[in-house]
Every structure is written in C-alpha cells, then in structure tokens.
Amino acid sequence: MSDFLEVALRCVLVLGAFMSLPLIVGQMEHKAMAHMQSRVGPMKAGAFHGWAQLIADGVKFVQKESIVPAAADGSVFRLAPAVALVPYLVVMVAIPLGPFFGGTFLIGVDLDVGLFFVLAAMSVGVLGSLMGGLGSGNKYSYIGGMRVAAQLMSYELPMVLAAASVAMAAGTLSLIGIADAWEPWWLIVQLPGLIVFFTAGLAELQRPPFDAPLAEAELVMGPITEYGGMRFAMFLLAEYAGIVVLAALTTVLYLGGWAGPWSDDFGWLWSLIKIFAVSFLVIWARVAYPRLREDQINSLAWKVLVPLALLQLTVTTFVVVL
C-alpha cells in the first residue's frame, strides 16, 4: 500500500509540475519582454503588473474555434499537438529535483538509462511540429515542417555528443547519479559541452534565434499556421514545457542539480532557482538576438557545434583517464 501511495504521489507531483512550471515560465517571458522591449500590453491585464495575463490568454484560446482545413490530413493534423506536448510530460518523470523526506527524490524516478530516456523522448516532441507542418495542407506549413526536419537532424547530434561527455565524466547514465557525481570544476572542464547542449536545445525547441521554421514574416507561423483555439494553445504549452525540460536537464547535467549552499533537504528549492535562471536565459536570447537564416542555422550546427562537442569528448576522455 505504501508503494502504491508513493507512485500516486509522484504522479500527482509530476502532473502538478507539468501544469504549473511551464505557465510560470510563460508569465516570466511576458514580463521580461515587457521590460526589455517596452511592451505595455502584458503589463495591463489585471492592473497590477499584468498579473491576469495568463488568465486572459486562456480565456482567449478557449473562445477560439479549432478547425481542420479541407486540404489537411485530418488524423495527422489532430494528433500533432498531442505528439508535441505529451513527450515533455513523460520526460519530467525522469528528471529529479532533489532529495526529499529523508533521501527519496522529489518527482524524479532513478532510471539506469535516464539520460538516454529523456533525450529520446525530447526528440519525439519535435516530431509534433513536423507532423503539423506536413499534415496541414498549407505550403507555408510544409516549408516550416521541412525546416523543422533539417534542424532536428542537424542539432540532435551535437546535443547527444555533449550529453555523452557528461555521462562519461560521471560514469553513469542515471540523472541522479550524474548530479551526485558533479564537481564544481566541471563548470570549467565541461563549459564547451554546456554551450553546445544549451544552443542545440534552443534549436530543437525552435526558440529564437533558431525560429526559422516559424518565421512570422516569411511563413506566417510555419508548422502551426493552420492551428487555432486549444490546439494552438497546446503547441504553446509544449514550447514552454520544452523550456522547462531544457533548463532542468542543463541544471542536472552541468550545474550540479540540487547542489547548493544549504542542506540537501532544501536541494529541491535550489534546483528550482537554477531552472528558472536558465529559463530566463532562454527568454533573454529571444529578446537579444535576431533570427538566423536557415543556412546559417545548419552551418552553425555542422561547422561549429559538432567539432566543439567532439573536442569536449576528447578533453573528457583525457580527464577521466588521468
């Protein structure tokens, strides 16, 4: 009975984190962009600092109609938002926040191949945008879908190579094991891998400056042009859930997870602080950098990130041997 209650509690915590953390990051993006770009709109809803912006967005999406274009592949078109969103819920099952209640780990389940599991699930999430682009029956969506496919193929390799370097240094694929093995000097030795992993993560999420698949000025909204109502909202929620997952993985792999100045009993709080700090960097990149062209995006992956990730693997090999 106690095992059943523990599993039920973990499921509730994972679902709660999935439903709350992406919304908090979305609200943070509204406020950060309002200050950085003088956008007054997100500061007005609900008067005080625009506290009701998320509520207004939710009411707006519920009121909008979700239609299926006549030229679309109906089953693929309807399934795409779920394929984009659900994998991030699955990923959160394997990401630990920190010790809790005398040694158990909050939210995370310790999988022996946890790193492999989360990277594989994140790749499935990207396929939702590809399905939306190819199944919409719209030429702009189709072009956006092809760009999604190109970015997925280009940036999956450097992301996996960078993560493999951390697994090699820790000697395990378990995310809890990697966080336990983390040492402060990894911030220096694994810095190239951190840059590669974070950059590749932005590209896989199609976040600026890697948002050529969306490119409002060229493709309207790329793969999600034909979506409206709650289906469109699911794509947005998937984007913010992806930001949370990327920030959480960056925290566990490169920033020590729950390691902090307090006792491990408060490690979950330290993890959340790091996750929101990394999420803010994702938002900052949207504001600070212009969109890259499609050829520039792929050149960056193959000419810069892949060699840098291979160099990181070489350095890590020498460090482990020594």
Secondary structure, DSSP 4 states (H G I P E B T S, - for coil): -HHHHHHHHHHHHHHHHHHHHHHHHHHHHHHHHHHHTT--GGGTTTSGGGTTHHHHHHHHHHHS-----TTS-HHHHHHHHHHHHHHHHHHHTT----EETTTEESS----TTHHHHHHHHHHHHHHHHHHHHHHS--HHHHHHHHHHHHHHHHHHHHHHHHHHHHHHHHT-S-HHHHHHH--TTHHHHTHHHHHHHHHHHHHHTT-TTS-TTT-HHHHTTGGGTT--HHHHHHHHHHHHHHHHHHHHHHHHHHS-TT-SSS-GGGHHHHHHHHHHHHHHHHHHHHHHSPPPPHHHHHHIIIIIIHHHHHHHHHHHHHHHH-
